[in-house]
């Protein structure tokens, strides 16, 4: 049996890096506070008017070029984003239009930080049933819109001024969440592997809606009439709420378990896995997962220091860097894993 494999990757991060020192201009924080808690040194933010579909389009262009195919060969787009250009529609169709392939079906998936294992399962199903031959898979997120400050020019050092005490207090109130996220996109072009036993092998996926509010955007949902109110803005419900300790516990418990279950199903062990490509949420989480699985550090690469948590994009960005850097080789066994809002969590195995 053969499954889908990656024939091209691409990634994109907007603007110049924003360091931890830059963040200290608009909130009470420091590199010494952020780095030990997260592993993050810098991140990127989309500019005013720059959207998830813009970022996804840039990453998709690079993936298509790396695959050496014509855009017209794409049969379907799988787009994952929790920060779509609009509340609806999703960003998948917008990426298709920007690529000039209007009419190609776009599937908008919303598993957030766990999107890549889920999307890989969907892509494999579409190709194995003959519904598609070539799939463009994109993860793109632009979190700048929920950052809790307004003085972007001060953040970027374009204006030498102190923000108001009220503005600093507002940003500092959401500091624990705001310092984590960055913007970016990653893309892959997928086709059925031509090598027997290679490609997508399987996935172990789970969802538990009982924990939906462990990380959620509470403002602007259709639980109220109207769905967006002045009170929501006043209460700053446009900034996501996150139960960090609960999410940490879920991740370090559920992710090692799901990897072991997946390997057992496919008659391999974690020692057989060449690369564990984990969602880049927090270095502390990934270190704990790595230790629980008794994996050496070199098998669990990280780039969170340079990008922060780009949600749906992290796994694809990291894969792009490793493949373009010549580190991942054909025939190696990859495990993609992540946990995200929903809660959704899972892992996928691929013989690259």
Helices and strands as residue ranges (DSSP letters): E 4-12, E 18-19, H 20-23, H 31-38, E 42-43, H 52-67, G 71-73, E 76-80, H 92-99, E 105-109, G 112-114, H 115-128, E 135-141, G 143-146, H 152-155, H 165-173, H 175-178, E 184-192, E 199-207, G 209-214, E 215-216, H 230-234, E 241-242, H 244-265, G 270-272, E 275-278, H 283-292, G 297-299, H 304-307, G 311-313, H 314-324, E 333-340, E 344-351
